Amino acid sequence: MKLLLRWILNALLLVGIAQLLDGIQLTGIYAALISALILGLVNAVIKPILILLTLPVNILTLGLFTLIINSFLFWFTATIVQGFEVVWFWPAFFGALLMTVGSSIIVTVLYKD
């Protein structure tokens, strides 16, 4: 039940981010739900592989390269999902940053036992 609630809250967070940032567009709640689902899957499957492959760069930048990876995965999700568009790098960067912070807050509130 908490997983379903987390998915819906992440989709609503994505809608809020699209309203806040100019370079990110969503056509509706259906696109937000699919985008949140795909973004979660991409972060669970592809992100660990990319972090492992870029480990030397990540160590040299003290973990800041992870922000670039998050931006790339956010943009990549927008290329997969129809109705979700990110126009260039900086909206993807700030969108991924806001999504990470917001999702962390959602997880903290939902799972604080």
C-alpha positions as a LaTeX table, in Angstrom:
\begin{tabular}{lrrr}
\hline
Residue & $x$ (\AA) & $y$ (\AA) & $z$ (\AA) \\
\hline
Met1 & 0.00 & 0.00 & 0.00 \\
Lys2 & 2.84 & 2.38 & 0.84 \\
Leu3 & 4.47 & 1.64 & $-2.52$ \\
Leu4 & 1.31 & 2.68 & $-4.38$ \\
Leu5 & 1.02 & 5.84 & $-2.29$ \\
Arg6 & 4.69 & 6.62 & $-2.90$ \\
Trp7 & 4.19 & 6.19 & $-6.66$ \\
Ile8 & 1.18 & 8.56 & $-6.67$ \\
Leu9 & 2.98 & 11.15 & $-4.53$ \\
Asn10 & 6.03 & 11.02 & $-6.81$ \\
Ala11 & 3.74 & 11.55 & $-9.81$ \\
Leu12 & 2.17 & 14.57 & $-8.10$ \\
Leu13 & 5.65 & 15.83 & $-7.25$ \\
Leu14 & 6.55 & 15.52 & $-10.92$ \\
Val15 & 3.46 & 17.56 & $-11.86$ \\
Gly16 & 4.55 & 20.23 & $-9.38$ \\
Ile17 & 8.07 & 20.28 & $-10.80$ \\
Ala18 & 6.68 & 20.64 & $-14.32$ \\
Gln19 & 4.61 & 23.60 & $-13.16$ \\
Leu20 & 7.61 & 25.17 & $-11.42$ \\
Leu21 & 10.27 & 24.80 & $-14.14$ \\
Asp22 & 9.82 & 26.18 & $-17.64$ \\
Gly23 & 11.76 & 23.53 & $-19.55$ \\
Ile24 & 9.71 & 20.56 & $-18.28$ \\
Gln25 & 6.26 & 19.81 & $-19.69$ \\
Leu26 & 3.67 & 17.18 & $-18.79$ \\
Thr27 & 0.46 & 16.71 & $-20.74$ \\
Gly28 & $-1.56$ & 15.25 & $-17.87$ \\
Ile29 & $-1.74$ & 13.08 & $-14.81$ \\
Tyr30 & $-1.54$ & 9.89 & $-16.89$ \\
Ala31 & 1.82 & 11.02 & $-18.32$ \\
Ala32 & 2.95 & 11.90 & $-14.78$ \\
Leu33 & 2.01 & 8.46 & $-13.45$ \\
Ile34 & 3.80 & 6.66 & $-16.28$ \\
Ser35 & 6.81 & 8.98 & $-15.97$ \\
Ala36 & 7.08 & 8.38 & $-12.22$ \\
Leu37 & 6.88 & 4.63 & $-12.80$ \\
Ile38 & 9.52 & 4.64 & $-15.56$ \\
Leu39 & 11.75 & 7.00 & $-13.58$ \\
Gly40 & 11.61 & 4.64 & $-10.60$ \\
Leu41 & 12.46 & 1.65 & $-12.77$ \\
Val42 & 15.31 & 3.50 & $-14.50$ \\
Asn43 & 16.72 & 4.59 & $-11.14$ \\
Ala44 & 16.48 & 1.04 & $-9.81$ \\
Val45 & 18.01 & $-0.73$ & $-12.81$ \\
Ile46 & 20.20 & 1.61 & $-14.86$ \\
Lys47 & 21.47 & 4.05 & $-12.20$ \\
Pro48 & 23.52 & 1.49 & $-10.20$ \\
Ile49 & 25.19 & 0.31 & $-13.41$ \\
Leu50 & 26.06 & 3.88 & $-14.44$ \\
Ile51 & 27.37 & 4.71 & $-10.97$ \\
Leu52 & 29.57 & 1.60 & $-11.04$ \\
Leu53 & 30.89 & 2.44 & $-14.53$ \\
Thr54 & 31.64 & 6.05 & $-13.58$ \\
Leu55 & 33.05 & 5.27 & $-10.14$ \\
Pro56 & 36.50 & 6.83 & $-10.76$ \\
Val57 & 34.93 & 10.11 & $-11.93$ \\
Asn58 & 32.47 & 9.98 & $-9.07$ \\
Ile59 & 35.29 & 9.56 & $-6.56$ \\
Leu60 & 37.28 & 12.43 & $-8.11$ \\
Thr61 & 34.28 & 14.76 & $-7.93$ \\
Leu62 & 33.38 & 13.59 & $-4.40$ \\
Gly63 & 30.03 & 12.25 & $-5.58$ \\
Leu64 & 28.90 & 15.33 & $-7.49$ \\
Phe65 & 28.94 & 13.41 & $-10.77$ \\
Thr66 & 25.88 & 11.58 & $-9.44$ \\
Leu67 & 23.94 & 14.80 & $-10.09$ \\
Ile68 & 24.90 & 14.55 & $-13.77$ \\
Ile69 & 23.81 & 10.90 & $-13.85$ \\
Asn70 & 20.48 & 11.82 & $-12.25$ \\
Ser71 & 19.99 & 14.58 & $-14.83$ \\
Phe72 & 20.73 & 12.21 & $-17.68$ \\
Leu73 & 18.29 & 9.60 & $-16.34$ \\
Phe74 & 15.60 & 12.26 & $-15.86$ \\
Trp75 & 16.08 & 13.38 & $-19.47$ \\
Phe76 & 16.20 & 9.75 & $-20.64$ \\
Thr77 & 12.84 & 9.09 & $-19.00$ \\
Ala78 & 11.43 & 12.09 & $-20.85$ \\
Thr79 & 12.58 & 10.61 & $-24.16$ \\
Ile80 & 10.81 & 7.33 & $-23.41$ \\
Val81 & 7.46 & 8.61 & $-22.11$ \\
Gln82 & 5.15 & 10.37 & $-24.50$ \\
Gly83 & 3.62 & 13.44 & $-22.87$ \\
Phe84 & 6.68 & 14.17 & $-20.72$ \\
Glu85 & 9.22 & 16.55 & $-22.23$ \\
Val86 & 12.46 & 18.06 & $-20.99$ \\
Val87 & 13.90 & 20.60 & $-23.41$ \\
Trp88 & 17.57 & 20.79 & $-22.38$ \\
Phe89 & 20.13 & 20.03 & $-19.69$ \\
Trp90 & 19.44 & 22.67 & $-17.01$ \\
Pro91 & 15.74 & 21.90 & $-16.59$ \\
Ala92 & 16.70 & 18.22 & $-16.40$ \\
Phe93 & 19.36 & 19.04 & $-13.79$ \\
Phe94 & 17.07 & 21.10 & $-11.56$ \\
Gly95 & 14.12 & 18.76 & $-12.14$ \\
Ala96 & 16.19 & 15.76 & $-11.10$ \\
Leu97 & 17.49 & 17.66 & $-8.08$ \\
Leu98 & 13.99 & 18.64 & $-6.97$ \\
Met99 & 12.71 & 15.12 & $-7.66$ \\
Thr100 & 15.50 & 13.62 & $-5.54$ \\
Val101 & 14.88 & 15.96 & $-2.62$ \\
Gly102 & 11.10 & 15.61 & $-2.83$ \\
Ser103 & 11.22 & 11.84 & $-3.15$ \\
Ser104 & 13.55 & 11.65 & $-0.15$ \\
Ile105 & 11.06 & 13.67 & 1.89 \\
Ile106 & 8.21 & 11.40 & 0.75 \\
Val107 & 10.16 & 8.28 & 1.75 \\
Thr108 & 11.07 & 9.79 & 5.12 \\
Val109 & 7.46 & 10.69 & 5.90 \\
Leu110 & 5.98 & 7.38 & 4.68 \\
Tyr111 & 8.48 & 5.05 & 6.29 \\
Lys112 & 9.22 & 6.77 & 9.61 \\
Asp113 & 8.53 & 3.87 & 11.95 \\
\hline
\end{tabular}
